[in-house]
Amino acid sequence: MPVASQRIIVAFLLVLNVLAFPSYSDKAIHLDPRQDEKYAGTPIEFPPRMAFTGAKRIPDAAHPFIAPRPNDLRGPCPGLNTLANHGYLPRNGIATVAQLTQASQEGFNLGYDFARAVSSLAVLTRGNPFLNLVSIGGASPRLIPPLPGAIDGTPGGLSKHGRFEGDVSMTRRDAALGDPGALDIGMLDDFLSYVDRLGDGDVVTQSVLNEYRFHRFQDSLARNPKLVYQVGRHGFSYGEGGFILNLFADGITHNTTRRTFDSFLRTERFPPSWNRRAAPFEFPDIINAAEAIISAHPVPPGKKNAGGTYVPDTDPRLDFPCGLYYNLVGMGVPAVLLNTTGLLRKNVDKLLMEGIHPLFADVCPEPVIPEGPAGV
């Protein structure tokens, strides 16, 4: 079929999709008539690129460690938890796209486009893009209410399974086996045993990540009857190992030691006398880091079927590299967000087109259109 004809059909289907759902204006939130102003929408703006991108002592005096209070939210990402514990993110664990992007740059020297894309995905999939807020932990109905008309259910925060968080974490249980948002001390101690056996002295080496990551997959494969390890989660989980080697490493010594490793993962605080990396960590860097771990023990993306058999992905739309983009946005972002109007739709478009698409545009020039289910 000619490309022009394909585009006409796609456009026609999109029109039908819009007509099939109601439109939601940006004035639909009325949780309490006395608090309408509090719940007015917030236009999304991205922060500028960080001016200084070299090595730097983190934290500074303005960002001391303060343990989270009982109502402060923390979740599956030790890096974000650490940023909140030091005040680079709001200490209550509720953040905007700009705050997430800025803090990731400042604290870990995460590349600007990379930080902006991941932050945008977080708000789109597990937050409230109308209010420009997401919880780095569990749900917070008071601070982050549902979207107008509850078109995507209740925002669950990053701890809610699926879309953003997923199976085969290095320090959190699979959702079918426990709390996916909380540190499992037994898993951390198991991880540290690999450092003791395979590390270079007290340094976390590539071999540690290679072997422990494969061990975690084998464990989930054996015990999780609902294992889902499709392209998006597959990439995130291997990227998790790349983060540990590259973002937790001291920017001067270039090593992730047992002490720094334990500080980030157990107490979720920056280690004493620690320096962030000397150059921004960009998207190609995490791809290379993930591939280095995958190559040691190749595991195909896939999921278990109803009979408990692990079935590799066969959907051609999940082929790498655009498969990662399609799985995260096409399958993860609810389609109903495109059937909105006003500020909500403007925010959604900004997150999709200015926040996420630039990260993939070089190899995937056509933007991926969200077609995911709502309320999951």
MISE-152943 format. One line per 5 residues: number of its first residue (from 1); their letters; for each residue x, y, z of N, C-alpha, C, CB. Coordinates in steps of 0.1 Angstrom, whole numbers. Glycine has a CB too. Example, Ala and Ser with C-alpha at 12.3 -4.5 7.8 and 13.67 -1.06 7.14 Angstrom:
BEGIN
1 = AS = 132,-57,78,123,-45,78,132,-33,78,113,-45,90 ~ 128,-22,71,137,-11,71,129,0,79,141,-6,57 $
***
This chain:
BEGIN
1 = MPVAS = 9,-12,0,0,0,0,9,12,0,-10,0,12 ~ 6,22,-9,14,35,-9,14,41,5,9,44,-19 ~ 25,48,8,27,55,21,16,65,23,40,61,22 ~ 12,73,12,2,83,13,-11,77,17,1,91,0 ~ -15,65,12,-27,59,15,-27,54,29,-30,47,6 $
6 = QRIIV = -15,49,34,-15,45,48,-17,56,57,-1,39,51 ~ -11,68,54,-13,80,63,-28,84,63,-4,91,58 ~ -35,84,52,-49,87,51,-57,78,60,-54,87,37 ~ -54,65,60,-61,56,68,-59,58,83,-58,41,65 ~ -46,61,86,-43,64,100,-50,76,105,-27,66,102 $
11 = AFLLV = -50,87,97,-57,99,100,-72,97,102,-55,110,90 ~ -78,89,93,-92,86,95,-95,78,107,-97,78,82 ~ -87,69,111,-89,61,123,-88,70,135,-79,50,124 ~ -79,79,135,-77,89,146,-89,97,148,-65,97,144 ~ -95,102,137,-107,110,138,-118,102,144,-111,115,123 $
16 = LNVLA = -120,89,139,-130,80,145,-128,79,160,-131,67,138 ~ -115,77,164,-112,75,178,-116,87,186,-97,73,180 ~ -114,99,181,-117,111,188,-132,112,190,-112,124,181 ~ -140,109,179,-154,110,179,-160,100,189,-160,108,165 ~ -153,89,191,-159,78,200,-158,81,215,-151,66,197 $
21 = FPSYS = -151,92,218,-149,95,233,-153,109,235,-135,93,237 ~ -158,113,247,-162,127,250,-149,135,251,-170,128,262 ~ -150,148,249,-139,157,252,-140,162,266,-139,168,241 ~ -129,165,272,-128,170,285,-122,183,286,-121,160,295 ~ -129,193,290,-123,207,291,-113,208,303,-134,218,292 $
26 = DKAIH = -105,218,303,-96,220,315,-103,227,327,-84,228,310 ~ -116,227,327,-123,232,339,-131,222,346,-132,244,334 ~ -128,209,343,-137,199,348,-134,194,362,-136,187,339 ~ -123,199,369,-120,194,382,-128,202,392,-105,195,385 ~ -136,196,400,-144,203,411,-144,194,423,-159,206,406 $
31 = LDPRQ = -133,192,429,-132,183,441,-139,190,453,-118,180,444 ~ -138,203,454,-143,211,465,-145,225,460,-134,211,477 ~ -157,230,459,-160,243,454,-151,254,460,-174,247,456 ~ -146,252,472,-138,262,479,-123,261,475,-139,261,494 ~ -120,250,467,-106,248,464,-104,248,449,-101,235,470 $
36 = DEKYA = -113,253,441,-111,253,426,-98,259,422,-123,260,420 ~ -94,270,429,-82,277,425,-70,267,427,-80,290,432 ~ -70,260,438,-59,251,441,-58,240,430,-62,244,455 ~ -69,236,424,-68,225,414,-69,231,400,-79,216,417 ~ -66,243,398,-65,249,385,-53,242,378,-64,264,385 $
41 = GTPIE = -55,240,365,-44,234,357,-31,242,357,-48,231,343 ~ -20,235,355,-7,242,354,0,239,341,2,237,366 ~ 2,250,333,9,248,320,23,242,323,10,262,313 ~ 27,232,314,40,226,316,51,234,309,39,211,311 ~ 61,236,316,73,242,310,85,234,314,75,257,315 $
46 = FPPRM = 95,233,305,107,226,308,118,235,312,112,218,295 ~ 126,231,322,137,240,326,148,241,316,143,235,340 ~ 157,251,317,168,251,307,178,241,310,174,265,308 ~ 187,238,300,198,229,302,207,234,314,206,227,289 ~ 212,225,321,221,229,332,234,236,326,225,216,340 $
51 = AFTGA = 237,247,333,248,256,328,262,249,329,248,269,335 ~ 264,243,341,277,237,344,275,222,344,283,242,357 ~ 282,215,335,279,200,334,292,192,337,275,197,319 ~ 301,197,345,312,190,349,310,183,363,324,199,350 ~ 321,177,368,321,170,381,318,181,392,334,163,384 $
56 = KRIPD = 312,176,402,308,186,413,304,178,425,296,195,408 ~ 309,184,437,306,177,450,290,178,452,314,184,461 ~ 285,166,455,270,165,457,269,157,470,263,158,446 ~ 261,161,480,252,173,480,260,185,484,240,171,489 ~ 255,197,482,260,210,487,254,213,500,259,221,477 $
61 = AAHPF = 258,224,507,253,227,520,238,230,520,260,239,525 ~ 233,234,509,218,237,508,210,225,507,216,247,496 ~ 216,213,506,208,201,504,212,190,514,209,196,490 ~ 210,192,527,214,182,537,204,170,536,214,188,551 ~ 209,159,541,200,147,542,191,148,553,209,134,543 $
66 = IAPRP = 178,146,550,168,146,561,159,133,558,159,159,561 ~ 159,124,567,151,112,565,136,116,562,152,103,578 ~ 130,108,554,116,111,550,107,110,562,111,102,540 ~ 97,119,563,87,119,574,77,108,571,80,133,575 ~ 68,105,580,59,94,578,50,96,566,50,93,590 $
71 = NDLRG = 46,108,562,37,110,550,45,113,538,28,121,553 ~ 58,114,538,66,117,526,66,104,517,80,121,529 ~ 65,106,504,63,95,495,77,91,489,53,98,484 ~ 80,78,490,92,73,483,88,60,476,103,70,494 ~ 96,57,465,91,46,457,102,37,451,84,51,446 $
76 = PCPGL = 100,32,439,109,22,434,123,26,429,103,15,423 ~ 125,39,428,138,44,422,146,50,433,135,55,411 ~ 157,43,437,166,49,448,172,62,444,177,39,451 ~ 174,65,431,180,77,427,171,89,430,183,77,413 ~ 158,87,426,148,98,429,146,99,444,135,95,422 $
81 = NTLAN = 145,88,451,144,88,466,155,96,472,143,74,472 ~ 167,94,468,179,101,473,178,116,470,192,96,467 ~ 174,120,458,172,134,455,162,140,464,168,135,440 ~ 151,133,467,140,139,476,146,140,490,128,130,475 ~ 153,130,495,159,130,508,168,141,511,165,117,511 $
86 = HGYLP = 174,147,500,183,158,501,177,171,496,196,155,493 ~ 165,171,493,158,183,489,160,188,475,162,194,498 ~ 167,180,467,168,184,453,154,183,446,179,176,445 ~ 146,173,451,132,172,448,124,176,460,129,158,443 ~ 112,180,458,104,183,470,104,171,480,89,186,466 $
91 = RNGIA = 106,173,493,108,163,502,95,154,505,113,168,515 ~ 84,160,501,72,152,502,70,141,491,59,161,502 ~ 79,142,481,78,132,470,69,135,459,75,119,476 ~ 63,147,459,54,151,448,62,161,439,41,157,454 ~ 63,159,426,72,167,418,66,170,405,85,161,416 $
96 = TVAQL = 70,181,398,67,185,385,77,180,375,65,200,384 ~ 74,181,362,83,177,352,96,185,353,77,179,338 ~ 95,198,355,106,206,356,115,203,368,102,221,357 ~ 109,200,379,116,196,391,124,183,389,107,195,403 ~ 117,173,383,124,160,381,135,162,371,113,150,375 $
101 = TQASQ = 133,170,360,144,172,350,156,179,356,138,180,339 ~ 153,190,364,164,198,370,171,190,380,158,210,376 ~ 164,183,389,171,175,400,180,164,394,161,170,409 ~ 175,157,384,183,146,378,195,151,371,174,139,367 ~ 195,163,365,207,169,360,216,173,371,203,182,351 $
106 = EGFNL = 211,181,381,219,186,391,226,175,400,211,195,400 ~ 218,165,404,223,156,413,232,145,407,212,149,420 ~ 228,140,395,235,129,388,241,132,375,226,118,387 ~ 240,145,370,245,148,357,238,140,346,260,147,356 ~ 225,137,347,218,130,337,216,140,325,204,125,342 $
111 = GYDFA = 218,135,313,217,144,301,203,150,300,220,136,289 ~ 203,162,295,191,170,295,179,163,288,194,184,289 ~ 182,159,275,171,153,268,166,140,274,176,150,253 ~ 176,132,280,172,120,287,164,123,299,185,112,291 ~ 168,133,307,161,136,320,147,141,316,169,147,328 $
116 = RAVSS = 146,149,306,133,155,302,123,144,297,135,166,291 ~ 129,135,290,120,124,284,115,115,295,127,116,274 ~ 124,111,304,119,102,315,110,109,324,132,96,323 ~ 112,121,327,103,129,336,90,131,329,109,143,339 ~ 89,133,316,77,135,309,69,122,309,79,139,295 $
121 = LAVLT = 76,111,307,69,98,307,63,95,321,79,87,303 ~ 70,98,331,65,96,345,52,103,347,75,100,355 ~ 51,116,343,39,124,346,28,119,337,42,139,343 ~ 31,115,324,20,110,315,14,97,320,26,109,302 ~ 23,88,325,18,75,327,13,72,342,29,65,324 $
126 = RGNPF = 19,80,351,16,77,365,13,89,373,27,69,372 ~ 11,101,367,8,113,374,-4,119,368,20,123,373 ~ -5,133,369,-16,140,365,-11,152,356,-25,146,376 ~ -11,150,342,-5,160,334,-13,173,333,-4,154,320 ~ -25,173,338,-33,185,339,-27,194,350,-48,183,342 $
131 = LNLVS = -24,188,361,-18,195,372,-2,196,372,-22,189,385 ~ 3,188,362,18,187,361,24,182,374,24,201,357 ~ 19,170,379,24,165,391,25,150,390,15,169,403 ~ 35,144,397,35,129,399,42,126,412,43,123,387 ~ 37,115,418,44,110,430,55,101,427,33,103,439 $
136 = IGGAS = 67,102,433,77,93,431,75,80,439,91,99,435 ~ 64,80,447,61,68,454,47,63,451,62,70,469 ~ 38,61,461,25,57,458,15,68,456,20,49,470 ~ 2,64,456,-8,74,453,-10,84,464,-22,66,451 ~ -14,96,460,-16,107,469,-29,114,464,-4,117,470 $
141 = PRLIP = -41,108,467,-53,114,462,-56,129,465,-65,106,466 ~ -51,133,477,-53,147,481,-45,156,473,-50,148,496 ~ -32,153,471,-23,162,463,-24,160,448,-9,161,468 ~ -27,148,444,-27,145,430,-40,137,427,-15,136,425 ~ -51,145,425,-64,138,422,-65,133,408,-76,149,425 $
146 = PLPGA = -75,126,405,-77,121,391,-78,132,381,-89,112,390 ~ -76,128,369,-78,138,358,-93,141,357,-73,132,344 ~ -96,152,350,-110,155,348,-118,143,343,-112,167,337 ~ -129,141,349,-138,129,346,-132,116,350,-140,130,331 ~ -121,116,357,-114,104,361,-112,95,349,-122,96,372 $
151 = IDGTP = -107,101,338,-106,94,325,-95,83,325,-104,103,314 ~ -86,84,335,-75,74,336,-74,69,350,-62,80,332 ~ -86,68,357,-86,63,370,-79,72,380,-79,49,371 ~ -73,66,391,-66,74,401,-51,73,398,-70,69,415 ~ -44,85,398,-30,84,396,-23,76,407,-24,98,395 $
156 = GGLSK = -16,66,403,-10,56,412,4,60,417,-10,43,407 ~ 10,69,411,24,72,414,33,62,408,26,73,429 ~ 47,64,409,56,55,403,57,41,409,70,61,403 ~ 51,40,421,51,27,427,41,17,421,49,28,442 ~ 31,23,414,20,14,409,26,6,397,8,22,404 $
161 = HGRFE = 23,-7,398,29,-17,388,24,-14,374,25,-31,392 ~ 33,-15,364,30,-14,350,33,0,345,16,-17,348 ~ 33,2,332,36,15,326,50,20,329,25,25,330 ~ 53,23,341,66,29,345,74,19,353,64,42,352 ~ 69,14,364,75,4,373,72,-10,367,70,5,387 $
166 = GDVSM = 81,-19,369,79,-32,363,86,-43,370,82,-32,349 ~ 85,-55,365,91,-67,371,107,-67,369,85,-80,365 ~ 113,-76,376,127,-79,375,136,-67,380,131,-83,361 ~ 132,-61,390,140,-50,396,152,-57,403,131,-41,406 ~ 162,-49,406,174,-54,413,172,-54,428,186,-46,409 $
171 = TRRDA = 163,-45,433,162,-44,448,147,-44,452,169,-32,453 ~ 138,-45,443,123,-45,446,117,-58,441,116,-33,440 ~ 107,-62,449,100,-75,444,91,-72,432,92,-80,456 ~ 88,-82,425,78,-82,414,65,-79,421,78,-95,405 ~ 56,-72,414,43,-69,420,35,-81,424,35,-61,410 $
176 = ALGDP = 37,-92,417,29,-105,420,35,-111,432,29,-114,408 ~ 47,-107,437,53,-114,448,55,-105,460,67,-118,443 ~ 51,-92,460,52,-83,471,51,-69,467,66,-85,477 ~ 56,-60,475,55,-45,473,66,-41,463,56,-38,486 ~ 62,-37,451,72,-33,441,79,-19,444,66,-33,427 $
181 = GALDI = 73,-12,453,79,2,456,88,2,467,67,11,459 ~ 89,-8,475,97,-8,487,110,-16,486,89,-13,499 ~ 121,-11,492,133,-19,492,132,-32,499,145,-10,498 ~ 137,-43,493,137,-56,499,151,-58,504,133,-67,489 ~ 153,-57,517,166,-58,523,173,-71,520,165,-57,538 $
186 = GMLDD = 165,-82,519,171,-95,515,177,-95,501,161,-106,516 ~ 170,-88,492,175,-87,478,188,-79,478,164,-81,469 ~ 188,-68,486,200,-59,486,212,-67,491,197,-47,494 ~ 210,-74,502,220,-82,508,225,-93,498,216,-89,521 ~ 216,-99,490,220,-108,480,228,-101,469,207,-114,473 $
191 = FLSYV = 224,-89,465,232,-81,456,246,-79,461,224,-68,453 ~ 247,-75,473,260,-72,479,269,-85,480,258,-66,493 ~ 263,-96,481,270,-109,481,277,-111,468,262,-121,484 ~ 271,-106,457,277,-107,444,289,-97,443,267,-103,433 ~ 288,-85,450,299,-76,450,311,-82,458,295,-63,457 $
196 = DRLGD = 308,-89,469,318,-96,476,325,-107,468,313,-101,489 ~ 318,-114,460,324,-125,453,330,-121,440,313,-136,451 ~ 324,-111,433,328,-108,419,334,-94,418,316,-110,410 ~ 333,-86,428,338,-73,427,353,-72,428,332,-64,438 ~ 359,-61,424,373,-59,424,376,-53,438,378,-50,412 $
201 = GDVVT = 379,-61,448,380,-55,461,367,-52,466,390,-44,462 ~ 364,-39,468,351,-34,472,344,-26,461,352,-26,485 ~ 349,-28,449,344,-20,438,333,-29,430,355,-16,428 ~ 322,-22,427,311,-29,419,316,-29,405,297,-22,421 ~ 318,-41,399,323,-42,386,312,-46,376,334,-53,386 $
206 = QSVLN = 317,-46,363,307,-50,353,303,-65,355,314,-49,339 ~ 312,-73,360,308,-87,362,297,-88,372,320,-95,366 ~ 298,-80,383,287,-80,393,274,-78,387,290,-70,404 ~ 273,-67,379,260,-64,373,255,-75,363,261,-50,366 ~ 265,-80,355,261,-90,345,255,-102,352,274,-94,338 $
211 = EYRFH = 261,-107,363,257,-119,369,245,-117,378,268,-125,377 ~ 244,-106,385,233,-104,394,220,-101,386,235,-93,404 ~ 221,-93,375,210,-91,367,204,-104,361,213,-81,355 ~ 213,-113,357,208,-125,351,201,-134,362,219,-133,345 ~ 207,-134,374,202,-141,386,188,-135,389,211,-139,398 $
216 = RFQDS = 186,-122,388,173,-117,391,162,-121,380,173,-101,391 ~ 166,-122,368,157,-127,358,153,-141,360,162,-125,344 ~ 163,-149,363,160,-163,366,151,-165,378,173,-171,368 ~ 153,-157,388,144,-158,400,130,-154,396,150,-149,411 ~ 128,-143,389,114,-139,385,108,-150,376,115,-126,378 $
221 = LARNP = 116,-155,367,111,-165,358,106,-177,365,122,-169,348 ~ 113,-181,376,109,-193,384,97,-190,393,121,-197,392 ~ 96,-178,398,86,-176,409,74,-167,405,93,-170,421 ~ 75,-159,395,65,-150,392,56,-155,381,70,-136,388 ~ 43,-159,384,35,-165,374,29,-154,364,23,-172,380 $
226 = KLVYQ = 31,-142,368,26,-131,359,37,-122,354,16,-122,367 ~ 48,-128,352,60,-121,347,57,-114,334,72,-130,346 ~ 60,-100,334,59,-92,322,73,-85,320,47,-82,322 ~ 79,-88,309,93,-83,307,94,-78,293,104,-94,310 ~ 84,-71,288,84,-66,274,95,-55,272,71,-61,270 $
231 = VGRHG = 96,-51,260,107,-42,256,110,-30,265,105,-37,242 ~ 99,-23,269,101,-11,277,107,-15,291,88,-4,279 ~ 101,-25,298,106,-29,311,119,-36,309,96,-38,318 ~ 121,-43,299,134,-50,296,145,-40,295,133,-58,283 ~ 142,-29,288,152,-19,286,155,-11,299,148,-9,276 $
236 = FSYGE = 144,-8,307,145,-1,319,153,-9,329,132,3,325 ~ 151,-22,330,157,-30,340,172,-32,337,151,-44,341 ~ 176,-34,325,190,-34,322,197,-20,323,192,-40,307 ~ 189,-10,320,194,3,322,196,6,337,184,13,317 ~ 188,0,346,190,1,360,205,-3,364,180,-7,368 $
241 = GGFIL = 210,-14,358,223,-18,361,233,-7,355,226,-31,355 ~ 230,-2,344,239,9,338,239,21,347,234,12,324 ~ 228,25,353,228,36,362,237,34,374,213,39,367 ~ 236,22,379,245,19,391,259,20,388,242,5,396 ~ 264,15,377,278,16,373,282,30,369,281,7,361 $
246 = NLFAD = 273,38,363,277,50,358,273,63,365,272,52,344 ~ 261,62,372,256,74,379,259,73,394,241,76,377 ~ 260,62,399,264,60,413,279,61,415,258,47,419 ~ 287,60,404,301,60,405,306,74,409,308,56,392 ~ 316,75,417,322,88,420,328,95,408,332,87,432 $
251 = GITHN = 325,108,405,330,114,393,345,116,393,323,127,392 ~ 352,115,404,367,116,404,374,103,403,371,123,417 ~ 369,93,411,375,80,411,370,71,400,374,73,424 ~ 357,74,395,350,66,385,346,52,390,359,65,373 ~ 346,50,403,342,37,408,329,38,417,354,32,417 $
256 = TTRRT = 322,28,416,311,26,426,316,16,436,297,21,418 ~ 319,21,448,323,12,458,312,6,466,333,19,468 ~ 315,-4,474,305,-11,482,299,-1,492,311,-22,491 ~ 306,9,497,301,19,506,291,28,499,313,27,512 ~ 295,33,487,286,42,480,274,35,475,293,49,468 $
261 = FDSFL = 276,23,471,265,14,466,255,12,478,270,0,462 ~ 260,9,489,251,7,501,244,20,505,259,1,513 ~ 251,31,504,245,44,508,233,48,499,256,55,507 ~ 235,46,486,224,49,477,212,40,478,230,49,463 ~ 215,27,480,204,17,479,198,14,492,209,5,473 $
266 = RTERF = 206,15,503,200,11,516,195,24,523,210,4,525 ~ 203,34,524,198,46,532,193,57,523,210,52,540 ~ 196,56,510,191,65,499,195,79,503,176,65,498 ~ 209,81,504,215,94,506,228,94,499,217,96,522 ~ 232,106,495,245,107,488,256,104,498,247,122,483 $
271 = PPSWN = 266,96,493,277,92,502,286,104,505,286,81,495 ~ 293,103,517,302,114,520,313,116,510,309,111,534 ~ 316,129,507,327,133,498,325,127,484,340,128,503 ~ 312,126,480,309,120,467,308,132,456,296,112,467 ~ 312,128,444,312,138,433,303,132,421,326,141,428 $
276 = RRAAP = 295,140,416,287,135,404,297,133,392,275,145,400 ~ 292,126,382,301,123,371,305,136,363,293,114,361 ~ 316,135,356,322,147,350,316,151,336,336,144,348 ~ 307,142,331,300,146,318,286,141,318,308,139,306 ~ 277,147,312,263,143,312,262,129,307,254,152,303 $
281 = FEFPD = 253,121,313,250,108,309,238,108,300,247,98,322 ~ 241,105,287,230,107,276,224,94,273,237,113,264 ~ 213,94,265,206,82,261,215,72,254,195,86,252 ~ 224,75,245,232,65,239,241,58,250,241,71,228 ~ 245,66,260,253,60,271,246,49,278,257,70,281 $
286 = IINAA = 233,51,281,225,40,288,222,29,279,212,46,293 ~ 221,31,266,219,20,256,231,11,256,216,25,242 ~ 243,18,256,256,10,255,258,2,269,267,19,253 ~ 254,9,280,256,3,293,247,-9,294,253,13,304 ~ 234,-8,290,225,-19,290,229,-30,281,211,-14,286 $
291 = EAIIS = 234,-27,269,238,-38,260,250,-46,265,241,-32,247 ~ 259,-39,273,270,-46,279,266,-56,289,280,-36,286 ~ 255,-53,296,250,-63,306,242,-74,299,241,-56,316 ~ 234,-70,289,226,-80,282,235,-90,274,217,-73,271 ~ 246,-86,269,254,-94,261,260,-106,269,265,-86,254 $
296 = AHPVP = 262,-104,282,267,-115,290,258,-126,291,271,-109,304 ~ 245,-124,292,235,-134,293,223,-129,285,231,-138,308 ~ 222,-131,272,211,-126,264,197,-131,269,213,-129,250 ~ 188,-123,271,174,-126,275,165,-119,266,172,-123,290 ~ 156,-125,259,147,-118,250,136,-111,258,141,-127,240 $
301 = PGKKN = 131,-100,253,119,-94,259,107,-103,257,116,-80,254 ~ 98,-103,267,86,-112,265,77,-112,278,90,-126,262 ~ 69,-121,279,61,-123,291,55,-137,292,49,-112,291 ~ 50,-141,304,44,-154,305,30,-154,300,45,-158,320 ~ 27,-165,294,13,-167,289,4,-173,300,12,-175,276 $
306 = AGGTY = -8,-175,297,-18,-181,307,-13,-194,313,-31,-182,302 ~ -5,-201,305,0,-214,310,13,-213,318,1,-223,299 ~ 18,-201,320,30,-200,327,43,-201,319,30,-209,338 ~ 42,-202,306,54,-203,297,58,-189,293,51,-211,285 ~ 71,-187,294,77,-174,290,78,-173,275,91,-171,296 $
311 = VPDTD = 71,-164,269,70,-163,254,77,-150,250,55,-163,250 ~ 87,-150,242,94,-138,237,84,-130,228,106,-142,229 ~ 87,-117,228,79,-108,220,80,-111,205,83,-93,223 ~ 69,-111,198,69,-114,184,63,-102,176,62,-127,180 ~ 56,-93,183,50,-81,177,61,-73,169,42,-72,187 $
316 = PRLDF = 60,-72,156,70,-64,149,72,-50,153,67,-65,134 ~ 61,-44,159,62,-30,164,71,-29,176,48,-25,168 ~ 75,-40,182,84,-40,194,99,-43,190,80,-51,203 ~ 102,-42,177,116,-44,173,123,-31,177,117,-45,157 ~ 135,-34,182,144,-23,186,150,-16,174,156,-29,195 $
321 = PCGLY = 152,-3,174,151,6,185,137,13,188,161,17,184 ~ 129,14,177,116,20,179,107,12,187,110,23,165 ~ 110,0,189,101,-8,198,101,-3,212,106,-23,198 ~ 112,2,217,113,8,231,103,19,231,127,12,234 ~ 104,28,221,95,40,220,81,36,220,99,48,208 $
326 = YNLVG = 78,26,211,64,21,210,58,15,222,63,12,198 ~ 67,7,229,62,0,241,59,10,252,72,-10,246 ~ 68,20,254,67,29,265,55,39,262,80,37,267 ~ 54,44,250,45,55,247,32,49,241,51,65,238 ~ 34,41,230,22,36,223,14,27,232,27,28,211 $
331 = MGVPA = 20,18,239,13,8,248,11,13,262,20,-5,248 ~ 20,23,266,19,27,280,11,39,283,33,29,285 ~ 10,49,274,3,61,276,-11,59,271,10,73,268 ~ -21,62,280,-35,59,276,-40,68,264,-44,62,288 ~ -47,61,255,-51,68,243,-61,79,246,-58,58,233 $
336 = VLLNT = -69,78,257,-79,87,260,-73,101,262,-87,83,272 ~ -60,102,265,-54,115,267,-55,124,254,-40,114,272 ~ -56,117,243,-56,124,230,-70,129,227,-52,116,219 ~ -80,125,235,-94,129,233,-98,140,243,-103,117,234 ~ -89,149,247,-91,159,256,-89,173,249,-82,158,268 $
341 = TGLLR = -93,183,256,-92,197,250,-85,206,260,-106,202,246 ~ -83,219,256,-78,229,265,-64,226,270,-88,230,277 ~ -62,231,283,-48,230,288,-44,215,290,-48,237,302 ~ -53,206,293,-49,193,295,-43,187,282,-61,184,299 ~ -49,190,271,-44,185,258,-31,192,254,-55,187,247 $
346 = KNVDK = -30,205,257,-18,212,254,-6,206,262,-19,227,258 ~ -9,202,275,2,196,283,6,182,278,-3,195,298 ~ -4,175,274,-2,161,269,7,162,256,-15,154,266 ~ 3,171,247,11,173,235,25,177,238,4,183,226 ~ 27,186,247,40,191,251,49,180,256,39,203,261 $
351 = LLMEG = 43,172,265,51,161,270,55,151,260,43,154,282 ~ 45,148,251,48,138,240,58,143,230,35,134,233 ~ 55,156,225,63,161,213,76,168,217,54,170,205 ~ 76,175,229,88,182,233,95,175,244,84,196,237 ~ 88,166,251,95,159,262,101,146,258,85,157,273 $
356 = IHPLF = 93,138,251,97,124,248,103,122,234,86,115,250 ~ 96,128,224,99,125,210,114,128,207,90,132,201 ~ 119,140,211,133,143,207,143,133,211,136,156,214 ~ 140,125,221,150,114,225,151,103,215,146,108,239 ~ 140,101,207,140,90,198,140,95,183,128,82,200 $
361 = ADVCP = 139,108,181,137,113,168,147,110,157,136,128,168 ~ 160,108,161,170,105,152,168,92,145,184,105,158 ~ 163,82,152,162,68,147,147,65,145,168,58,156 ~ 138,72,151,123,70,150,117,84,146,117,64,163 ~ 118,88,134,113,102,131,99,104,132,117,105,117 $
366 = EPVIP = 90,94,131,76,95,132,72,94,147,69,85,123 ~ 65,104,152,61,103,166,52,91,169,54,116,171 ~ 53,84,180,45,73,184,32,79,190,52,64,193 ~ 20,73,185,7,78,190,3,69,201,-3,78,178 ~ -1,75,213,-5,67,224,-18,59,220,-8,75,236 $
371 = EGPAG = -18,46,224,-30,38,222,-32,28,233,-29,30,209 ~ -26,32,245,-27,23,257,-41,24,263,-17,27,266 ~ -44,14,272,-57,14,279,-56,24,291,-59,0,284 ~ -68,28,295,-69,37,306,-72,29,319,-81,47,303 ~ -69,35,330,-73,30,343,-65,17,347,-87,27,343 $
376 = V = -54,15,341,-46,3,345,-34,7,353,-42,-5,333 $
***
